[in-house]
Amino acid sequence: MARNDGPGPELRENLVYLLKHAQQRMAELLADALKPHGIEGRELGVMLTLAGREPMSQQQAAQRLGIDRTTMVALLDALEGKGLVSRHPDADDRRRNVVELTGAGRETLRLAMAASAEAERVFLTPVSPRTAQELRGALQVIVFQPDGRDS
């Protein structure tokens, strides 16, 4: 009996369709994994940007993530409300707010990263470790070297 659910052959070969649905699946797994830690995927991205670096301004963090200032302020407001980041004026430039992880933020990040790694493991289970590594490498080239040439 033929199945009529799911995409047809045209979509099974369409890169936009495949990337969109792969991203949706990964986002669902990540959301479920992060839920016990009280953060969302975008908040994890902000926390990763702040981790292990000198305190940076809200604007610097937004630039590194490629998001607008309004979105960054909303994300930082949420993280600050959870006690995971703190903002204070820069000692050298009082017009600039510096953002850094709190102790609770560092601990939440540690736990969230383990949960994120498990979500990635589950996501990549259908493929071999080698294929998973090749996928990650190919995506890094596409994202960080959009023209496809080595720098």
Sequence and secondary structure as in RCSB ss.txt:
>XXXX:A:sequence
MARNDGPGPELRENLVYLLKHAQQRMAELLADALKPHGIEGRELGVMLTLAGREPMSQQQAAQRLGIDRTTMVAL
LDALEGKGLVSRHPDADDRRRNVVELTGAGRETLRLAMAASAEAERVFLTPVSPRTAQELRGALQVIVFQPDGRD
S
>XXXX:A:secstr
     S  HHHHT HHHHHHHHHHHHHHHHHHHHGGGT  HHHHHHHHHHTTS  EEHHHHHHHHT  HHHHHHH
HHHHHHTTSEEEEE SS TTSEEEEE HHHHHHHHHHHHHHHHHHHHHHTTS HHHHHHHHHHHHHHHH TTS  
 
